[in-house]
Amino acid sequence: MIFAFSIIAGNIGFAQAKKTTTAPAMSGSSEPAAEHSGLKFGWIVSGELLASMPEKIKADTEISRYARDFQNQIESMMKEYQTKGQKFQADEKTMSEAIKEVKMKEIQDLQNRIESIQQSAKEKVNQKQQDAYSPILEKAEKAINAVAKERGYDYIFDKAGGTLLYGREADNILPLVKAKLGIK
C-alpha cells in the first residue's frame, strides 16, 4: 500500500535496477548471519519505469480526457454564474425585494452546485486515477520482484523516495518481534 500511495501521490520512481553494495549481516534475522555476509542491494527510479510504460501513458491520456470533461462543465457553469451575477448587478436597482431574493437565491444555488461539482469531480478523477494505475503498479511491482529474484537481489530500493520495493521474506522480523512481545 505504501508503494502504491507513493506512486499515486507523485513520488513515483522506478527504472533501472542496479547492483550497489554489500552489507554485513543484520541482527535479529531469522536466517543465520553467514547467509547475510554478502547482501545484494539494488535500486530503481520508479518514475522513469512508469513513464516508459505504455499502459501508464495511455492511462494518463484517459485520465486527462476524463478530467477535461469535468473542467469543461465547470467552466460552462462559471460563465453562467458570471452572466447571472452581472445581470443581477445591472438590474438590481429596478428589482423589487422579492425578485432580488429569488435572483440572489438562484445565483447562490448555482455557486453551491459549482462547488459541489468541483468536489465531486476531484474525487471521481482521483478514483479514476487509482483504478487506472492499480494494474500498472501491480505489473511494475511483479516485474521488480521477478528481476530481484532472478538476479539474486536481497533488497531493491526506490532511489527517488527511499522506499523499500523488495525485500527477502526471510528478513521479515515481525514474527520474531511478536514472539519477543509475547504476541501470537
C-alpha positions in Angstrom: 0.0 0.0 0.0 2.9 2.4 0.8 4.3 1.5 -2.6 1.0 2.4 -4.4 0.4 5.5 -2.4 3.9 6.9 -3.1 3.4 6.2 -6.8 0.0 7.9 -6.9 1.0 10.8 -4.8 3.6 11.7 -7.3 6.7 10.3 -5.5 6.9 7.9 -8.3 10.2 6.4 -9.0 11.0 3.0 -10.7 13.6 2.5 -13.6 16.7 0.5 -13.8 17.7 -2.0 -11.2 21.4 -1.8 -10.3 23.7 -3.7 -8.0 25.2 -1.3 -5.5 26.8 -2.6 -2.3 27.0 -5.4 0.1 26.4 -5.0 3.8 27.1 -7.0 6.9 24.5 -9.3 8.4 21.6 -7.7 10.2 20.9 -8.9 13.7 17.5 -10.3 14.6 17.0 -12.0 11.3 15.5 -15.5 11.1 18.4 -16.7 9.0 21.9 -17.4 10.2 24.4 -14.5 9.9 26.6 -16.4 7.5 23.9 -16.2 4.8 23.9 -12.4 5.1 27.6 -11.8 4.6 27.1 -10.7 1.0 23.8 -8.9 0.8 23.0 -7.7 -2.7 21.2 -4.3 -2.9 19.7 -2.7 -6.0 17.9 0.5 -6.7 15.5 1.8 -9.3 13.9 5.2 -10.1 10.3 4.3 -10.3 9.3 7.4 -12.1 11.4 6.5 -15.1 10.0 3.0 -15.2 6.4 4.2 -15.0 7.0 7.0 -17.6 8.2 4.4 -20.0 5.3 2.0 -19.6 2.8 2.3 -22.5 0.0 1.4 -20.1 0.7 4.5 -17.9 0.9 6.8 -20.9 -2.5 5.5 -22.1 -3.9 5.8 -18.6 -2.7 9.4 -18.3 -4.3 10.3 -21.6 -7.6 8.8 -20.4 -7.5 10.5 -17.0 -6.7 13.8 -18.7 -9.7 13.4 -21.0 -11.9 12.5 -18.1 -10.8 15.5 -16.0 -11.1 17.8 -19.0 -14.8 16.8 -19.4 -15.4 17.9 -15.8 -13.4 21.1 -16.3 -15.4 22.0 -19.4 -18.7 21.5 -17.5 -17.4 23.6 -14.6 -16.2 26.4 -16.9 -19.6 26.5 -18.6 -21.3 26.8 -15.2 -18.8 29.5 -14.2 -19.8 31.5 -17.3 -23.4 31.2 -16.4 -22.7 32.3 -12.9 -20.8 35.3 -14.1 -23.5 36.2 -16.6 -26.2 35.9 -13.9 -24.2 37.9 -11.4 -23.6 40.7 -13.9 -27.2 40.8 -15.0 -28.3 40.9 -11.3 -25.9 43.9 -10.6 -27.2 45.7 -13.7 -30.9 45.1 -12.9 -30.7 45.2 -9.1 -31.9 48.9 -8.8 -35.1 48.2 -10.7 -36.0 44.9 -9.0 -38.4 44.5 -6.1 -37.1 43.0 -2.9 -39.0 39.7 -3.6 -37.3 39.4 -7.1 -33.9 40.3 -5.7 -34.2 37.5 -3.1 -35.2 35.0 -5.8 -32.4 36.0 -8.1 -29.8 36.0 -5.3 -31.0 32.5 -4.3 -30.6 31.4 -7.9 -27.1 32.7 -8.0 -26.2 31.2 -4.6 -27.7 27.8 -5.7 -25.6 27.9 -8.8 -22.5 28.7 -6.8 -23.3 25.8 -4.5 -23.7 23.4 -7.5 -20.4 24.6 -8.9 -18.6 23.9 -5.6 -20.4 20.5 -5.3 -19.4 19.5 -8.9 -15.8 20.6 -8.3 -15.6 18.5 -5.2 -17.3 15.5 -6.9 -15.0 15.9 -10.0 -11.9 15.9 -7.8 -13.0 12.7 -6.0 -14.0 11.0 -9.3 -10.8 11.9 -11.1 -8.7 10.6 -8.1 -10.7 7.4 -8.1 -10.3 7.0 -11.8 -6.6 7.6 -11.4 -6.3 5.0 -8.6 -8.4 2.5 -10.7 -6.2 3.1 -13.8 -2.9 3.0 -12.0 -3.6 -0.1 -9.8 -2.9 -2.7 -12.5 0.0 -0.8 -13.8 1.6 -0.6 -10.4 0.9 -4.2 -9.8 2.6 -5.1 -13.1 5.6 -3.0 -12.3 5.9 -4.5 -8.8 5.7 -8.0 -10.2 8.5 -7.2 -12.7 10.7 -5.7 -9.9 10.1 -8.7 -7.7 10.9 -11.1 -10.6 14.1 -9.3 -11.6 15.2 -9.2 -7.9 14.7 -12.9 -7.5 16.2 -13.8 -10.9 19.3 -11.7 -10.2 19.7 -12.6 -6.6 19.0 -9.2 -5.1 18.1 -9.2 -1.4 16.7 -5.7 -1.4 15.5 -3.2 -4.0 15.0 0.5 -3.1 13.3 3.3 -4.9 16.1 5.8 -5.3 13.7 8.7 -5.6 11.8 8.0 -2.5 14.0 5.8 -0.4 11.1 3.2 -0.2 11.8 -0.5 0.1 10.2 -2.0 -3.0 11.5 -5.6 -2.5 12.9 -7.4 0.5 13.5 -11.1 1.1 10.7 -12.6 3.1 13.2 -14.4 5.3 14.3 -11.0 6.6 10.9 -10.1 7.8 11.4 -9.9 11.6 7.7 -9.4 12.5 7.3 -12.9 13.8 10.5 -12.5 16.0 9.3 -9.2 17.4 5.8 -10.6 18.1 7.4 -13.6 19.9 9.6 -11.2 21.9 6.5 -9.3 22.9 4.6 -12.5 23.7 2.1 -11.9 20.9 0.8 -14.9 19.0 
